[in-house]
Amino acid sequence: MPEQTQRPSLRASGRPVTIDPEAVARQALELFATRGYDAVSMAEIAAEAGIGRKSLYRYFESKAAIVWGGALGASDVSDRVLEESVRNGVAVEVGLLASTAAIVDSLPDLEVTRGRLRLISEHAELMAQSPLIFEEQRGRVEDYLVQCGAPQEEAHYLSVAYSTVNFAAWIRWARGVEDSPVNCLARALEVLRFPQQ
Protein backbone atom coordinates (compact mmCIF):
# COMPACT_ATOMS: atom_id res chain seq x y z
CA MET A 1 0.00 0.00 0.00
CA PRO A 2 1.47 3.39 -0.95
CA GLU A 3 2.40 5.67 1.88
CA GLN A 4 0.02 8.64 2.23
CA THR A 5 1.58 12.02 2.62
CA GLN A 6 -0.08 14.22 5.17
CA ARG A 7 -0.79 17.78 4.18
CA PRO A 8 0.25 20.30 6.77
CA SER A 9 -2.63 22.12 8.45
CA LEU A 10 -3.10 25.68 7.25
CA ARG A 11 -4.53 26.67 10.61
CA ALA A 12 -2.28 27.07 13.59
CA SER A 13 -3.36 25.15 16.63
CA GLY A 14 -4.09 26.85 19.91
CA ARG A 15 -6.09 29.97 20.59
CA PRO A 16 -8.20 31.41 17.78
CA VAL A 17 -6.91 34.40 15.88
CA THR A 18 -8.11 37.75 17.18
CA ILE A 19 -10.17 39.43 14.50
CA ASP A 20 -9.85 43.16 13.87
CA PRO A 21 -13.09 44.16 12.07
CA GLU A 22 -11.47 47.31 10.64
CA ALA A 23 -8.62 45.26 9.15
CA VAL A 24 -11.14 42.84 7.64
CA ALA A 25 -13.09 45.79 6.22
CA ARG A 26 -9.88 47.26 4.77
CA GLN A 27 -9.10 43.97 3.02
CA ALA A 28 -12.67 43.66 1.76
CA LEU A 29 -12.56 47.21 0.38
CA GLU A 30 -9.33 46.40 -1.44
CA LEU A 31 -11.00 43.35 -2.99
CA PHE A 32 -14.04 45.43 -3.99
CA ALA A 33 -11.76 48.06 -5.54
CA THR A 34 -9.82 45.48 -7.57
CA ARG A 35 -12.54 43.09 -8.61
CA GLY A 36 -15.78 44.99 -8.10
CA TYR A 37 -18.28 44.86 -5.26
CA ASP A 38 -20.67 42.47 -7.00
CA ALA A 39 -17.93 40.01 -8.01
CA VAL A 40 -16.57 39.40 -4.50
CA SER A 41 -18.15 36.81 -2.21
CA MET A 42 -18.11 36.61 1.57
CA ALA A 43 -16.07 33.38 1.26
CA GLU A 44 -13.40 35.28 -0.70
CA ILE A 45 -13.33 38.05 1.89
CA ALA A 46 -12.85 35.48 4.67
CA ALA A 47 -10.05 33.79 2.73
CA GLU A 48 -8.33 37.12 2.04
CA ALA A 49 -8.56 38.04 5.73
CA GLY A 50 -7.25 34.61 6.76
CA ILE A 51 -10.32 33.76 8.83
CA GLY A 52 -13.14 31.25 8.54
CA ARG A 53 -16.48 32.15 6.99
CA LYS A 54 -18.26 31.53 10.30
CA SER A 55 -15.92 33.98 12.01
CA LEU A 56 -16.56 36.57 9.33
CA TYR A 57 -20.34 36.16 9.71
CA ARG A 58 -20.02 36.69 13.47
CA TYR A 59 -18.85 40.23 12.76
CA PHE A 60 -20.61 41.01 9.47
CA GLU A 61 -23.88 39.49 8.26
CA SER A 62 -23.32 40.59 4.65
CA LYS A 63 -21.06 42.53 2.30
CA ALA A 64 -23.27 45.57 2.86
CA ALA A 65 -22.68 45.27 6.62
CA ILE A 66 -18.92 45.34 5.99
CA VAL A 67 -19.25 48.51 3.96
CA TRP A 68 -21.68 50.21 6.36
CA GLY A 69 -19.88 48.95 9.48
CA GLY A 70 -17.92 52.17 9.91
CA ALA A 71 -21.08 54.21 10.21
CA LEU A 72 -22.34 52.24 13.16
CA GLY A 73 -21.28 52.80 16.75
CA ALA A 74 -20.69 56.53 16.46
CA SER A 75 -23.96 57.47 18.14
CA ASP A 76 -22.67 57.20 21.71
CA VAL A 77 -19.96 59.75 20.97
CA SER A 78 -22.47 62.01 19.23
CA ASP A 79 -25.02 61.72 22.05
CA ARG A 80 -22.53 62.80 24.72
CA VAL A 81 -21.56 65.90 22.75
CA LEU A 82 -25.20 66.85 22.04
CA GLU A 83 -26.13 66.42 25.72
CA GLU A 84 -23.19 68.59 26.76
CA SER A 85 -24.19 71.20 24.15
CA VAL A 86 -27.71 71.41 25.62
CA ARG A 87 -26.32 71.74 29.17
CA ASN A 88 -23.93 74.49 28.09
CA GLY A 89 -26.54 76.33 26.02
CA VAL A 90 -24.38 76.57 22.89
CA ALA A 91 -25.91 77.52 19.53
CA VAL A 92 -27.64 74.62 17.76
CA GLU A 93 -25.28 74.54 14.80
CA VAL A 94 -22.23 74.69 17.08
CA GLY A 95 -23.49 71.64 18.97
CA LEU A 96 -24.22 69.75 15.75
CA LEU A 97 -20.78 70.50 14.31
CA ALA A 98 -19.08 69.51 17.58
CA SER A 99 -21.06 66.28 17.54
CA THR A 100 -20.00 65.49 13.97
CA ALA A 101 -16.37 66.40 14.69
CA ALA A 102 -16.44 63.99 17.65
CA ILE A 103 -17.67 61.24 15.31
CA VAL A 104 -14.80 62.01 12.91
CA ASP A 105 -12.31 61.80 15.79
CA SER A 106 -13.75 58.46 16.91
CA LEU A 107 -13.21 56.77 13.53
CA PRO A 108 -10.22 54.40 13.62
CA ASP A 109 -9.16 54.97 10.00
CA LEU A 110 -10.43 57.86 7.86
CA GLU A 111 -9.10 56.29 4.66
CA VAL A 112 -11.14 53.15 5.29
CA THR A 113 -14.14 55.43 5.90
CA ARG A 114 -13.41 57.24 2.62
CA GLY A 115 -13.26 53.90 0.77
CA ARG A 116 -16.52 52.77 2.34
CA LEU A 117 -18.30 56.00 1.40
CA ARG A 118 -17.01 55.94 -2.17
CA LEU A 119 -18.28 52.41 -2.56
CA ILE A 120 -21.65 53.36 -1.05
CA SER A 121 -21.97 56.29 -3.45
CA GLU A 122 -21.30 54.01 -6.44
CA HIS A 123 -23.90 51.33 -5.61
CA ALA A 124 -27.62 52.03 -5.50
CA GLU A 125 -28.15 48.96 -3.29
CA LEU A 126 -25.87 50.45 -0.64
CA MET A 127 -27.13 54.04 -1.03
CA ALA A 128 -30.71 52.83 -0.56
CA GLN A 129 -29.82 51.69 2.96
CA SER A 130 -28.71 55.13 4.15
CA PRO A 131 -32.11 56.30 5.50
CA LEU A 132 -32.40 53.14 7.61
CA ILE A 133 -28.79 53.29 8.78
CA PHE A 134 -29.11 56.91 9.90
CA GLU A 135 -32.69 56.87 11.23
CA GLU A 136 -31.65 56.39 14.84
CA GLN A 137 -29.15 59.26 14.63
CA ARG A 138 -31.74 61.45 12.86
CA GLY A 139 -34.11 60.82 15.77
CA ARG A 140 -31.42 61.87 18.22
CA VAL A 141 -30.89 65.09 16.29
CA GLU A 142 -34.65 65.70 16.38
CA ASP A 143 -34.64 65.25 20.18
CA TYR A 144 -31.68 67.61 20.45
CA LEU A 145 -33.48 70.27 18.40
CA VAL A 146 -36.58 69.98 20.61
CA GLN A 147 -34.38 70.38 23.70
CA CYS A 148 -32.94 73.48 22.06
CA GLY A 149 -36.43 74.98 21.73
CA ALA A 150 -37.63 73.95 18.27
CA PRO A 151 -41.29 72.90 17.99
CA GLN A 152 -41.66 69.13 17.42
CA GLU A 153 -42.76 69.32 13.77
CA GLU A 154 -40.05 71.84 12.87
CA ALA A 155 -37.47 69.69 14.70
CA HIS A 156 -38.55 66.66 12.67
CA TYR A 157 -38.17 68.42 9.32
CA LEU A 158 -34.90 70.04 10.33
CA SER A 159 -33.48 66.69 11.48
CA VAL A 160 -34.36 65.13 8.11
CA ALA A 161 -32.73 68.05 6.29
CA TYR A 162 -29.68 67.88 8.54
CA SER A 163 -29.24 64.11 8.04
CA THR A 164 -29.52 64.50 4.27
CA VAL A 165 -27.11 67.43 4.04
CA ASN A 166 -24.68 65.81 6.48
CA PHE A 167 -24.58 62.55 4.49
CA ALA A 168 -24.12 64.50 1.24
CA ALA A 169 -21.13 66.26 2.83
CA TRP A 170 -19.58 62.93 3.85
CA ILE A 171 -19.96 61.64 0.28
CA ARG A 172 -18.51 64.86 -1.16
CA TRP A 173 -15.52 64.53 1.14
CA ALA A 174 -15.06 60.86 0.19
CA ARG A 175 -14.92 61.76 -3.49
CA GLY A 176 -12.50 64.63 -2.86
CA VAL A 177 -8.97 64.96 -1.53
CA GLU A 178 -9.32 66.79 1.81
CA ASP A 179 -7.69 64.88 4.68
CA SER A 180 -10.58 65.37 7.10
CA PRO A 181 -14.31 65.66 6.42
CA VAL A 182 -14.83 68.34 9.09
CA ASN A 183 -14.58 71.32 6.70
CA CYS A 184 -17.06 69.74 4.26
CA LEU A 185 -19.41 69.02 7.13
CA ALA A 186 -19.13 72.60 8.42
CA ARG A 187 -19.85 74.04 4.96
CA ALA A 188 -22.89 71.78 4.60
CA LEU A 189 -24.22 72.87 7.98
CA GLU A 190 -24.10 76.52 6.88
CA VAL A 191 -26.90 75.99 4.34
CA LEU A 192 -29.40 75.12 7.10
CA ARG A 193 -31.19 77.63 9.31
CA PHE A 194 -31.78 76.56 12.89
CA PRO A 195 -33.91 78.25 15.57
CA GLN A 196 -31.98 80.55 17.89
CA GLN A 197 -32.02 79.62 21.56
ZICOR-V613988 format. One record per helix or strand of 2 or more residues. SS is the DSSP state (2 for helix, 1 for strand). FROM is the first residue (numbers start at 0). LEN is the number of residues. If there is no record, write none. Layout:
SS_FROM_LEN / SS_FROM_LEN
This chain:
2_20_15 / 2_41_8 / 2_52_7 / 2_62_9 / 2_74_14 / 2_91_15 / 2_109_13 / 2_123_4 / 2_129_18 / 2_151_24 / 2_181_8
